Amino acid sequence: MKNDRDMLRASSNQKIRPLWRWLAAALALAIVTFQIVGYQVARSINLNYFKDPSVPVSALDIVAFLFVLYLIAIAAFGTWRFRQKGS
């Protein structure tokens, strides 16, 4: 009979179901699409009204980028938590 610690370790190491992996990938693609469209809109507004096409990078852009990377890692590796084996 396994003890509670072994059962928790086994349950946390299980892979995510393929449906959730596909949903994570689709959500990442949707976020990337909205970020690109938002950048293009901001660039065109700045170019038309201010004659300067530069768009500053905001903290929300960085957070969205890191979240997209996390979702892609979930879709690729199939686990919510990332840690080294044996730890």
ChimeraX attribute file (.defattr): number of C-alpha atoms within 10 A of each C-alpha:
attribute: neighborCount
match mode: 1-to-1
recipient: residues
	/A:1	5
	/A:2	6
	/A:3	7
	/A:4	9
	/A:5	9
	/A:6	11
	/A:7	12
	/A:8	10
	/A:9	10
	/A:10	10
	/A:11	10
	/A:12	13
	/A:13	16
	/A:14	11
	/A:15	13
	/A:16	15
	/A:17	11
	/A:18	11
	/A:19	10
	/A:20	13
	/A:21	22
	/A:22	17
	/A:23	13
	/A:24	21
	/A:25	21
	/A:26	15
	/A:27	15
	/A:28	20
	/A:29	15
	/A:30	13
	/A:31	16
	/A:32	15
	/A:33	12
	/A:34	11
	/A:35	15
	/A:36	12
	/A:37	12
	/A:38	12
	/A:39	17
	/A:40	14
	/A:41	13
	/A:42	16
	/A:43	17
	/A:44	17
	/A:45	15
	/A:46	15
	/A:47	14
	/A:48	11
	/A:49	9
	/A:50	10
	/A:51	11
	/A:52	12
	/A:53	15
	/A:54	13
	/A:55	15
	/A:56	10
	/A:57	9
	/A:58	8
	/A:59	9
	/A:60	9
	/A:61	13
	/A:62	11
	/A:63	11
	/A:64	15
	/A:65	16
	/A:66	12
	/A:67	14
	/A:68	20
	/A:69	14
	/A:70	17
	/A:71	23
	/A:72	20
	/A:73	18
	/A:74	21
	/A:75	23
	/A:76	13
	/A:77	14
	/A:78	21
	/A:79	17
	/A:80	17
	/A:81	11
	/A:82	12
	/A:83	9
	/A:84	6
	/A:85	6
	/A:86	4
	/A:87	4
